[in-house]
Amino acid sequence: MGDREKKVIFSGVQPSGKMTLGNYLGALKSWTKLQDDYECYYSMVNMHAITVPQDPEVLRRQTTELLAQFLACGIDPDKNTIFVQSHVHEHAELNWVLCTMTYMGELNRMTQYKDKSRKSEANLNAGLFTYPVLMAADILLYQADLVPVGDDQKQHMELARDLANRFNARFSDTFVVPEGYYPKETARVMSLQEPEKKMSKSDSNEKAFILLAESAETTAKKIKSAVTDSVGIVKYSDEQPGIKNLINIYSAMTDKSVEEIVSMYEGKGYGAFKGEMAEAVVETLRPIREKYNYLLENPDYLESIYAKGAEKAQIRAAQTLEKVYNQIGFIPKKNK
Ligand code: AQP
């Protein structure tokens, strides 16, 4: 654990739709900044995605599309290990061990479960309930030091830390206790239609989110129809959550500070602000979308990335699982 050259990072995105600006600004943008200094494991977490019903054909397609989006955002396959979660069976195995050490009360408190179960009452499955344990397994398998995620994942990160500490205390020092890594203003990008809710790729209202892969016209239209308020002043204030969210997005997409943006629109209305913001967002997304479309035409290349990724990820995952099985008293399998 202590003899590693570089610190380790793990993070994942569900192939439950196309990536939103929330996924990008909350997670992927930090991934690209961290890839030079850390040993990074990035996963298309399809096992998490099936906690809500998925069409098999769509899930298959979305998994490779997600990989193309990772690469288009600047995740370098030569520097990072990029893999499909279900290709490394150790995730399911460690999940089970950790399930036996997680209290029902801990899972009952999880707000993501409460939100998602409200949305899908007809599909209240046990996987949705134990989702945070699988997430802990994902992270702990790689002995990750750091987990770059949006702050909607803070509660899940706490559970991962608690489980690592619990296991280490009950048996012996086995897991690195991971830390969450949250970007400042965009740790929670909000819905364009209901700014008190986070932007989510599975929102039934398509105007609520911006997708990295959608056309420039669609993005601009969505920004122009984003819900604001009747104050009419571009101000960074909790009383104007719609405008605050747009300023945060504008700032993160252009690297202009919030103060700079506010002063740029002094005395101007929301129309000018939204118009120029839309242009800036569209221009920042343009190269990502173009690269994404190019990559989709190269399925063999994408396959070679996730094949190599699974091989590399599995080496590390298997080492951790072997230690865990040994600690808990599972006898090793002997080959005849
Ligand atoms: N609105 C957001 N703001 C900041 N970060 C966000 N993330 C998601 N939404 C926002 C971060 O994106 C990463 C991948 O998320 P995920 O796909 O694993 O699951 P999620 O958090 O449930 O994302 P969605 O878009 O809301 O998916 P659905 O609709 O399928 O549930 C995570 O790091 C997350 O923090």
Residues whose N, C-alpha, C, O or C-beta is under 5 A from the ligand:
A	BS01	AQP	G12 V13 Q14 S16 G22 N23 G26 A27 P148 V149 G150 D151 D152 Q153 T186 A187 R188 V189 M190 K198 M199 S200 K201 S202 D203
